[in-house]
Amino acid sequence: MASVKLPDGKQLEIEPGQKARDVAERIGKRLARDAVVAKLDGELIDLEAPLDGGGEFEVVTGDSSEGLEVLRHSTAHAMAQAIVELYPGSKLTLGPPIENGFFYDIEVAGRLTDEDLPRIEERMREIVARDLPIVREEVSKAEAEDLYVDNPYKKEIVEALEDGEISVYKQGDFFDLCRGPHVPSTGRLGAFKLQNIAGAYWRGDEKNP
């Protein structure tokens, strides 16, 4: 039987199929409620990730620097979902967390201004209220290319990846190519404020759209 080693040195035996969330709940109900992701052998993982092989295990909460980065990343996905819902035909590019927040470069039909931000924020709050499960799926490179047949930016990213399984995160009808990890559901996202909208060129090249 496999086991995980906790930060205090304690060993916990785990059953086959047990997930990070299950172990967090065994450690403590409050800790499990505060958890956003976990860490196994130094690598951040989703709470729904299985722990079959065991290893050094740690629960990551939102008040840590790593947990805050995950929250920002998941909030960026919620913003992208809001824009896709409000402006059909929008094409996602890249949307990472940054030191003081997050951003997402998106091609939107028409022109967005800062006056559109309250509308986007309101839709984001609706997405949080839906408490949508955020689910990781593994797809082949060919399947990922099919998902983005109408998005040249994501297709370019997929084509540059090596053959093998590629992770996609889904929440409701929204999906995004992403390595993760993410919070378990959109309901875990807290306060946020969109600051501004700025123009950008794909890959920072003014020859691109």
N, C-alpha and C positions, 0 to 999 in steps of 0.2 A: 504494500500500500504506500502511495506517495504521501509526502508531507510538505508543509510550507513552514518556513522559519520567519517569525515575526521580528520587528525591530528590537524588542526586549529580549530576544534570544529564545523565546518559547517556541516549541514545535507543535504544530497542529496536523494531525493526520487528515487526509482528504479522501473522499470517496470518488470513484471515477465519475466524470461529468460535472463535478462541483465547479461552480463559477466563482469569480472574484466577489460578486455580490453575496454569495452564500457564506464565504469565509468572513467577509466584513460583518455580516449579521451575527456570526458566531462570536466574533470578538466583542461586539456591543451594538445594541439597537440604535443608540444615538449616533455612534460612529458611522453606522451603515446609512443613516438618514443624511448625514453630512457629506458622505462620500460622493465625489464626482467621477473619479476613475480610480484605478489601483496601479501598483507597480510590482512587476515580477522580474526578479533578477536585474533590477535597474531600469527596466523598460516599461513605459506607461502603457496600460492596457484598458480596454473597456470593462465596466463592471460585469458585463454579460460574457466576458471571455472565459473559457474553461481553463482549469488549472491542473490538467491531468498529469503533467510532469513534475509538479511541485516546484520548489525553489524559494528564494528569499522574497517575502511578500510584505507589501506595505499599502495601507489605505491612504489615498490622497484626497484631501478635502479642499473646498473652495477658498479657504483662508490661507493656503500655501501659494507660493509663486507658481508652482507647476499647475495647481488646481485652477488658479486664476487664469492662466494661459489657456487651459482647456475651456473654461467658461467663455472666454472671449472668442475662441475659435467656434464654439457651438453657437454663440450669438451672431457671429458673422454668417453662419449657415441660415439662421432664422431671418436675418436681413435679406439674404439672397432669395430665400423662399418668398418673402413678402414682395420683393420687387418682381419676381417671376409671376406671382399671382396678380399683382396690380398692373403689370405691363407685359402682357403675353407676347412671346417672341423674343424676350430678352435672352441674351447669350452670356452665360457665366464664363469667366476666365479664371483668375486666382483670387483667393480671399483668406490670407493668413492673419493670425493674431500678431500684434506688434507690441512694443514696450508699453505704450500708454493706451492701448485699445485694440482696434481691428479695422480692417477695410476690406472691400471686395471690388475688384475691377469687373464691371459688367457693361456689355453693349446693350443699350436700351433704344428701342425705336422712338424717335423724337428726341427731345432735350429735357433732362431733369435739371432743376434748380434747387437751391436751399429751401424754397417755398414748398417743395414736395416732401421734405423730411418729416413733418408731422403726420402726413398720411401714411408714410412708410412705417413710422414708429407705431402708429395705431394698429396697422396690420400685424406688425411684429408682436404686439401685446395680445392680439387675437390668437396668434400661433402659439404663444406661451400658454394661454388659457386652454387651448385644445389639449395640452399635455401629450403631444404626439410621441410615441416611442421612437427613439433614434436607433436604427438597426443597421449593423454592419453586414454587408454581403460581399462575398468573393466571386468575381466573374473572370472569365478568360479575357485576354487582350482583344480577341475578335468580338466578344460580347460588349466590351467597353466601347469599341469603335462603333458598333451598331447603336449604342445608347446616344452617342454624340455625332451621328451622321449629319445632323443639321447645325452642329456647333463647330466651326473650324478651329476655334481656340482650344477647346478641350480635345478635339481630335488630334491636334498637333502634339499636345501633351501625351496622349495615349500612345501615339505612334513612336514617341521617343523612349517609351518604357520597354524594358526587356520582356520577352515572352514569359508567360506565367500568370498566376492569379493576381488580380488587381482589386483593391478594396473600394467599394462604393457605399456611401452612407445614405440611408433613406429615412425620411420623416413624412408620413402621409404620402401625398403624391409627389413630393419633392425628392430629388436625389442629387448627389454630388460626388464626383470622383475625389477621394480623400483617403489619406493614410490614418487619420484619426490620432488618438482616440477622442471620443465625445462623451458628453453627459448622457445619462440613460434616457432622458426625455426632455422635450422642450419646456415642460413645466418646471424644470430645475433652474431655468435661466432667471436671473434677478433683474436688478435695475440696469437700464442702459439709456444712452442718449446719443443720437446721431448728430455730429458736429457740422459737417459740410459735405458738399459734393464738388469734385474737381475732375477736370478732363485728364485723360491719360492715353498714351499710345501703347498698343500691345507690345510687350517685351521692351518698352521704353524706346522703341524705334519710331521716329516720326514718319517713316515710310509706311508703317502699318496703320490700320484703322484705330 
